[in-house]
């Protein structure tokens, strides 16, 4: 999740999906290694991917989709940089899905 302060004082958040479903043709995703799955509290029995070809956005205040909750865990700094790099390098090709205006 990336949180950006807007000029009206609200926060806009960008969310990147994590899934146990393998990416389909045309989708870009990074496989999450077992040690990183353990760090964030994901199931270790299967596989997991961070999708970098589609990003969701929403306004934090008044969102119908987001509820405050404690994080389950955190990716390592090295893996987070890898995700960020993949998102930034493909940002023009990425699809941003706006959940609310």
Secondary structure, 3 states (H helix, E strand, C coil): CEEEECCCCCEEEEEEEEECCCCCCCCCEEECCHHHHHHHCCCCCCCCEEEEEEEEEEECCCCCCCCCCCCCCCCCHHHHHHHHHHHHHCCCCCEEEECCC
